[in-house]
Amino acid sequence: MQNRFKGGLLSATVMMCLGAGFLRAETVIETFDRGRVSLNWQIVNDSVMGGISNSGLDRVDDGVVRFSGRLSLENNGGFASVRAAGQFPDLSEARAIMIRVKGDGRVYQLRMRMSNGWRAPDYSAEFTTKLGQWQTFVLPLADFAAGWRGRTVRDAPPLDPGQTRSIGILLGDKTPGGFAIDIDWIKAISGGKVDA
């Protein structure tokens, strides 16, 4: 189901009071609700550079998709990813990205890009899943590191969430074999406390 998730923009913002007067906004980036998927999701594997890893994105429930496949290190490969482009909500005030997933115990990366250019850096933050458990990760944007083709880009500009052009999940933990991660939703947090 590589390119089946297309639909109208969903950019609801929910205001939440947390603790002693902290106010934060949660902006929905993607919920995967049937018929309301906001972005165009596509698979990008190491086959773009000769590798043979494979993966796909399939709906497993209303509002839940599964990114799964098999990671291979052959032919200098070693990554599988799914990423989305399209019309993003206003993320200019975002301080963190929050994602709810059920994983397989492997370490994944959440990745963002500010440009669609071929040499544009990815900004990534890692999260470690627990086998078969739903988890919510809050990833502060200040912790995202710039990279390109697996190398750190030290002179990259700071991540500007208001210029987001794509967002996605990548597996590149150098461990060959099958993988699967269910994704419930992705949101951005602005204001207030940045925690789960």
VOBA-217824 format. One record per residue (C-alpha): residue number from 0; residue in three letters; x, y, z. Coordinates in nm, 4 decimals, padded with zeros to 6 digits. Example, Ala and Ser with C-alpha at 12.3 -4.5 7.8 and 13.67 -1.06 7.14 Angstrom:
<nodes>
{nr:0; rest:ALA; X:01.2300; Y:-00.4500; Z:00.7800}
{nr:1; rest:SER; X:01.3670; Y:-00.1060; Z:00.7140}
</nodes>
This chain:
<nodes>
{nr:0; rest:MET; X:00.0000; Y:00.0000; Z:00.0000}
{nr:1; rest:GLN; X:00.2873; Y:00.2286; Z:-00.0853}
{nr:2; rest:ASN; X:00.0999; Y:00.5224; Z:-00.2356}
{nr:3; rest:ARG; X:-00.2609; Y:00.4669; Z:-00.1286}
{nr:4; rest:PHE; X:-00.2733; Y:00.7123; Z:00.1586}
{nr:5; rest:LYS; X:-00.3916; Y:01.0340; Z:00.0012}
{nr:6; rest:GLY; X:-00.6666; Y:01.2633; Z:00.1138}
{nr:7; rest:GLY; X:-00.7732; Y:01.6016; Z:00.2405}
{nr:8; rest:LEU; X:-00.5808; Y:01.8043; Z:00.4936}
{nr:9; rest:LEU; X:-00.6505; Y:01.7349; Z:00.8590}
{nr:10; rest:SER; X:-00.4944; Y:02.0000; Z:01.0807}
{nr:11; rest:ALA; X:-00.6991; Y:02.0145; Z:01.3978}
{nr:12; rest:THR; X:-00.5345; Y:02.1733; Z:01.6980}
{nr:13; rest:VAL; X:-00.6325; Y:02.0557; Z:02.0441}
{nr:14; rest:MET; X:-00.5630; Y:02.2773; Z:02.3443}
{nr:15; rest:MET; X:-00.4770; Y:02.0956; Z:02.6669}
{nr:16; rest:CYS; X:-00.4194; Y:02.2129; Z:03.0234}
{nr:17; rest:LEU; X:-00.1388; Y:02.0272; Z:03.1963}
{nr:18; rest:GLY; X:-00.0543; Y:02.0534; Z:03.5648}
{nr:19; rest:ALA; X:-00.0209; Y:02.3923; Z:03.7244}
{nr:20; rest:GLY; X:-00.1505; Y:02.6161; Z:03.4501}
{nr:21; rest:PHE; X:00.0700; Y:02.4897; Z:03.1706}
{nr:22; rest:LEU; X:-00.1058; Y:02.5275; Z:02.8390}
{nr:23; rest:ARG; X:00.0090; Y:02.3479; Z:02.5285}
{nr:24; rest:ALA; X:-00.1244; Y:02.2898; Z:02.1793}
{nr:25; rest:GLU; X:-00.1204; Y:01.9560; Z:02.0017}
{nr:26; rest:THR; X:-00.1428; Y:01.9900; Z:01.6242}
{nr:27; rest:VAL; X:-00.2416; Y:01.6762; Z:01.4358}
{nr:28; rest:ILE; X:-00.0034; Y:01.5914; Z:01.1532}
{nr:29; rest:GLU; X:-00.1507; Y:01.2486; Z:01.0685}
{nr:30; rest:THR; X:-00.4104; Y:01.0165; Z:01.2233}
{nr:31; rest:PHE; X:-00.4420; Y:00.7551; Z:00.9458}
{nr:32; rest:ASP; X:-00.8201; Y:00.7570; Z:00.9888}
{nr:33; rest:ARG; X:-00.9850; Y:00.5873; Z:00.6934}
{nr:34; rest:GLY; X:-01.0825; Y:00.8440; Z:00.4322}
{nr:35; rest:ARG; X:-00.9092; Y:01.1300; Z:00.6193}
{nr:36; rest:VAL; X:-00.5393; Y:01.0609; Z:00.5678}
{nr:37; rest:SER; X:-00.3678; Y:01.3956; Z:00.5312}
{nr:38; rest:LEU; X:-00.0411; Y:01.3163; Z:00.3549}
{nr:39; rest:ASN; X:00.0949; Y:01.1118; Z:00.0660}
{nr:40; rest:TRP; X:00.2954; Y:00.8230; Z:00.2156}
{nr:41; rest:GLN; X:00.5605; Y:00.6463; Z:00.0092}
{nr:42; rest:ILE; X:00.8176; Y:00.3741; Z:00.0661}
{nr:43; rest:VAL; X:01.1864; Y:00.4641; Z:00.0223}
{nr:44; rest:ASN; X:01.4274; Y:00.1732; Z:00.0780}
{nr:45; rest:ASP; X:01.7979; Y:00.1169; Z:00.0236}
{nr:46; rest:SER; X:01.7155; Y:-00.0048; Z:-00.3282}
{nr:47; rest:VAL; X:01.7747; Y:00.3582; Z:-00.4320}
{nr:48; rest:MET; X:02.1463; Y:00.2849; Z:-00.3804}
{nr:49; rest:GLY; X:02.1599; Y:-00.0846; Z:-00.4733}
{nr:50; rest:GLY; X:02.0360; Y:-00.2494; Z:-00.1526}
{nr:51; rest:ILE; X:01.7700; Y:-00.5189; Z:-00.1348}
{nr:52; rest:SER; X:01.5729; Y:-00.4324; Z:00.1809}
{nr:53; rest:ASN; X:01.1978; Y:-00.4330; Z:00.1268}
{nr:54; rest:SER; X:00.9027; Y:-00.2828; Z:00.3094}
{nr:55; rest:GLY; X:00.5427; Y:-00.1731; Z:00.2772}
{nr:56; rest:LEU; X:00.2758; Y:00.0324; Z:00.4498}
{nr:57; rest:ASP; X:-00.0593; Y:-00.1385; Z:00.5070}
{nr:58; rest:ARG; X:-00.3733; Y:-00.0563; Z:00.6986}
{nr:59; rest:VAL; X:-00.4346; Y:-00.2923; Z:00.9912}
{nr:60; rest:ASP; X:-00.7271; Y:-00.1078; Z:01.1504}
{nr:61; rest:ASP; X:-00.9177; Y:00.2155; Z:01.1097}
{nr:62; rest:GLY; X:-00.6642; Y:00.4763; Z:01.2173}
{nr:63; rest:VAL; X:-00.3680; Y:00.2355; Z:01.2377}
{nr:64; rest:VAL; X:-00.1152; Y:00.1440; Z:00.9687}
{nr:65; rest:ARG; X:00.1731; Y:-00.1021; Z:00.9786}
{nr:66; rest:PHE; X:00.5173; Y:-00.0307; Z:00.8372}
{nr:67; rest:SER; X:00.6844; Y:-00.3684; Z:00.7946}
{nr:68; rest:GLY; X:00.9316; Y:-00.5602; Z:00.5847}
{nr:69; rest:ARG; X:01.2772; Y:-00.7132; Z:00.5920}
{nr:70; rest:LEU; X:01.6029; Y:-00.5275; Z:00.6453}
{nr:71; rest:SER; X:01.9079; Y:-00.6514; Z:00.4510}
{nr:72; rest:LEU; X:02.2703; Y:-00.5434; Z:00.4746}
{nr:73; rest:GLU; X:02.3595; Y:-00.6962; Z:00.1378}
{nr:74; rest:ASN; X:02.4846; Y:-00.4813; Z:-00.1521}
{nr:75; rest:ASN; X:02.5847; Y:-00.2065; Z:00.0924}
{nr:76; rest:GLY; X:02.2218; Y:-00.1641; Z:00.1939}
{nr:77; rest:GLY; X:02.0764; Y:-00.1379; Z:00.5399}
{nr:78; rest:PHE; X:01.7726; Y:00.0875; Z:00.5625}
{nr:79; rest:ALA; X:01.4005; Y:00.0827; Z:00.5023}
{nr:80; rest:SER; X:01.1776; Y:00.3850; Z:00.5388}
{nr:81; rest:VAL; X:00.8366; Y:00.5327; Z:00.4814}
{nr:82; rest:ARG; X:00.7916; Y:00.9046; Z:00.4453}
{nr:83; rest:ALA; X:00.5163; Y:01.1498; Z:00.3699}
{nr:84; rest:ALA; X:00.4922; Y:01.4691; Z:00.1739}
{nr:85; rest:GLY; X:00.2004; Y:01.6976; Z:00.1144}
{nr:86; rest:GLN; X:00.0363; Y:01.9961; Z:00.2785}
{nr:87; rest:PHE; X:00.1447; Y:02.0145; Z:00.6407}
{nr:88; rest:PRO; X:-00.0375; Y:02.2156; Z:00.9057}
{nr:89; rest:ASP; X:00.1373; Y:02.5220; Z:01.0469}
{nr:90; rest:LEU; X:00.4190; Y:02.3788; Z:01.2589}
{nr:91; rest:SER; X:00.6126; Y:02.7027; Z:01.3032}
{nr:92; rest:GLU; X:00.5585; Y:02.7072; Z:01.6826}
{nr:93; rest:ALA; X:00.6261; Y:02.3353; Z:01.7325}
{nr:94; rest:ARG; X:00.8733; Y:02.2349; Z:02.0032}
{nr:95; rest:ALA; X:00.8415; Y:01.8553; Z:01.9756}
{nr:96; rest:ILE; X:00.6929; Y:01.5758; Z:01.7679}
{nr:97; rest:MET; X:00.4777; Y:01.3170; Z:01.9447}
{nr:98; rest:ILE; X:00.4110; Y:00.9739; Z:01.7937}
{nr:99; rest:ARG; X:00.2126; Y:00.6720; Z:01.9159}
{nr:100; rest:VAL; X:00.3386; Y:00.3343; Z:01.7953}
{nr:101; rest:LYS; X:00.3417; Y:-00.0368; Z:01.8737}
{nr:102; rest:GLY; X:00.6801; Y:-00.1768; Z:01.7839}
{nr:103; rest:ASP; X:00.8944; Y:-00.4869; Z:01.7814}
{nr:104; rest:GLY; X:01.1760; Y:-00.3943; Z:02.0192}
{nr:105; rest:ARG; X:01.3899; Y:-00.2286; Z:01.7515}
{nr:106; rest:VAL; X:01.5252; Y:00.1261; Z:01.7354}
{nr:107; rest:TYR; X:01.3597; Y:00.3504; Z:01.4767}
{nr:108; rest:GLN; X:01.4178; Y:00.7074; Z:01.3659}
{nr:109; rest:LEU; X:01.1621; Y:00.9799; Z:01.3152}
{nr:110; rest:ARG; X:01.2857; Y:01.1959; Z:01.0291}
{nr:111; rest:MET; X:01.1947; Y:01.5407; Z:00.9023}
{nr:112; rest:ARG; X:01.3081; Y:01.7415; Z:00.6015}
{nr:113; rest:MET; X:01.2808; Y:02.1126; Z:00.5262}
{nr:114; rest:SER; X:01.3455; Y:02.0773; Z:00.1531}
{nr:115; rest:ASN; X:01.2578; Y:01.8350; Z:-00.1238}
{nr:116; rest:GLY; X:01.6014; Y:01.8816; Z:-00.2811}
{nr:117; rest:TRP; X:01.8072; Y:01.5690; Z:-00.3474}
{nr:118; rest:ARG; X:02.0931; Y:01.6812; Z:-00.1215}
{nr:119; rest:ALA; X:01.8748; Y:01.8264; Z:00.1530}
{nr:120; rest:PRO; X:01.9638; Y:01.6904; Z:00.4984}
{nr:121; rest:ASP; X:01.7314; Y:01.4787; Z:00.7077}
{nr:122; rest:TYR; X:01.6808; Y:01.5732; Z:01.0724}
{nr:123; rest:SER; X:01.6321; Y:01.2639; Z:01.2870}
{nr:124; rest:ALA; X:01.5691; Y:01.1489; Z:01.6428}
{nr:125; rest:GLU; X:01.5705; Y:00.7871; Z:01.7616}
{nr:126; rest:PHE; X:01.3109; Y:00.6029; Z:01.9683}
{nr:127; rest:THR; X:01.3339; Y:00.2494; Z:02.1062}
{nr:128; rest:THR; X:01.0217; Y:00.0367; Z:02.0920}
{nr:129; rest:LYS; X:00.9088; Y:-00.2439; Z:02.3218}
{nr:130; rest:LEU; X:00.7840; Y:-00.5636; Z:02.1651}
{nr:131; rest:GLY; X:00.4062; Y:-00.5605; Z:02.1275}
{nr:132; rest:GLN; X:00.3470; Y:-00.2552; Z:02.3498}
{nr:133; rest:TRP; X:00.1782; Y:00.0699; Z:02.2554}
{nr:134; rest:GLN; X:00.4070; Y:00.3617; Z:02.3424}
{nr:135; rest:THR; X:00.3875; Y:00.7381; Z:02.3035}
{nr:136; rest:PHE; X:00.7175; Y:00.9109; Z:02.2335}
{nr:137; rest:VAL; X:00.7756; Y:01.2850; Z:02.2676}
{nr:138; rest:LEU; X:01.0787; Y:01.3891; Z:02.0637}
{nr:139; rest:PRO; X:01.1974; Y:01.7489; Z:02.1262}
{nr:140; rest:LEU; X:01.2972; Y:01.9191; Z:01.8033}
{nr:141; rest:ALA; X:01.6123; Y:02.0433; Z:01.9750}
{nr:142; rest:ASP; X:01.7302; Y:01.6798; Z:01.9866}
{nr:143; rest:PHE; X:01.6986; Y:01.6188; Z:01.6108}
{nr:144; rest:ALA; X:02.0369; Y:01.5825; Z:01.4370}
{nr:145; rest:ALA; X:02.1056; Y:01.6684; Z:01.0735}
{nr:146; rest:GLY; X:02.2419; Y:01.4006; Z:00.8430}
{nr:147; rest:TRP; X:02.2712; Y:01.2972; Z:00.4795}
{nr:148; rest:ARG; X:02.3109; Y:00.9377; Z:00.3617}
{nr:149; rest:GLY; X:02.4094; Y:00.8224; Z:00.7078}
{nr:150; rest:ARG; X:02.6664; Y:01.0958; Z:00.7687}
{nr:151; rest:THR; X:02.6355; Y:01.3820; Z:01.0162}
{nr:152; rest:VAL; X:02.5984; Y:01.7264; Z:00.8556}
{nr:153; rest:ARG; X:02.7684; Y:01.9628; Z:01.0978}
{nr:154; rest:ASP; X:02.7068; Y:02.2879; Z:00.9102}
{nr:155; rest:ALA; X:02.3351; Y:02.2290; Z:00.8452}
{nr:156; rest:PRO; X:02.0940; Y:02.5062; Z:00.9412}
{nr:157; rest:PRO; X:01.8792; Y:02.4484; Z:01.2509}
{nr:158; rest:LEU; X:01.5608; Y:02.2497; Z:01.2016}
{nr:159; rest:ASP; X:01.2762; Y:02.4919; Z:01.1269}
{nr:160; rest:PRO; X:00.9484; Y:02.3021; Z:01.1760}
{nr:161; rest:GLY; X:00.7563; Y:02.5721; Z:00.9928}
{nr:162; rest:GLN; X:00.9419; Y:02.4696; Z:00.6752}
{nr:163; rest:THR; X:00.8589; Y:02.0972; Z:00.7031}
{nr:164; rest:ARG; X:00.8333; Y:01.9306; Z:00.3623}
{nr:165; rest:SER; X:00.8363; Y:01.5655; Z:00.4694}
{nr:166; rest:ILE; X:00.8186; Y:01.3452; Z:00.7763}
{nr:167; rest:GLY; X:00.8756; Y:00.9736; Z:00.8112}
{nr:168; rest:ILE; X:01.0098; Y:00.6698; Z:00.9922}
{nr:169; rest:LEU; X:01.3332; Y:00.4900; Z:00.9101}
{nr:170; rest:LEU; X:01.4835; Y:00.1627; Z:01.0305}
{nr:171; rest:GLY; X:01.8600; Y:00.1366; Z:00.9937}
{nr:172; rest:ASP; X:01.9802; Y:-00.0449; Z:01.3056}
{nr:173; rest:LYS; X:02.2257; Y:-00.2704; Z:01.1152}
{nr:174; rest:THR; X:02.0323; Y:-00.5814; Z:01.2224}
{nr:175; rest:PRO; X:01.9073; Y:-00.7833; Z:00.9249}
{nr:176; rest:GLY; X:01.5703; Y:-00.9512; Z:00.9428}
{nr:177; rest:GLY; X:01.1996; Y:-00.8847; Z:00.9622}
{nr:178; rest:PHE; X:01.0467; Y:-00.5821; Z:01.1312}
{nr:179; rest:ALA; X:00.7028; Y:-00.4343; Z:01.1967}
{nr:180; rest:ILE; X:00.5809; Y:-00.1170; Z:01.3635}
{nr:181; rest:ASP; X:00.2188; Y:-00.0041; Z:01.3925}
{nr:182; rest:ILE; X:00.1574; Y:00.3713; Z:01.3773}
{nr:183; rest:ASP; X:-00.1504; Y:00.5291; Z:01.5353}
{nr:184; rest:TRP; X:-00.0883; Y:00.9022; Z:01.4957}
{nr:185; rest:ILE; X:00.1716; Y:01.1771; Z:01.4694}
{nr:186; rest:LYS; X:00.1289; Y:01.5190; Z:01.6310}
{nr:187; rest:ALA; X:00.3309; Y:01.8337; Z:01.6973}
{nr:188; rest:ILE; X:00.3483; Y:02.0009; Z:02.0396}
{nr:189; rest:SER; X:00.3858; Y:02.3715; Z:02.0985}
{nr:190; rest:GLY; X:00.3795; Y:02.5663; Z:02.4240}
{nr:191; rest:GLY; X:00.3606; Y:02.4281; Z:02.7769}
{nr:192; rest:LYS; X:00.5538; Y:02.1255; Z:02.8955}
{nr:193; rest:VAL; X:00.7148; Y:01.9026; Z:02.6364}
{nr:194; rest:ASP; X:00.6654; Y:01.5529; Z:02.7749}
{nr:195; rest:ALA; X:00.4321; Y:01.2568; Z:02.7329}
</nodes>
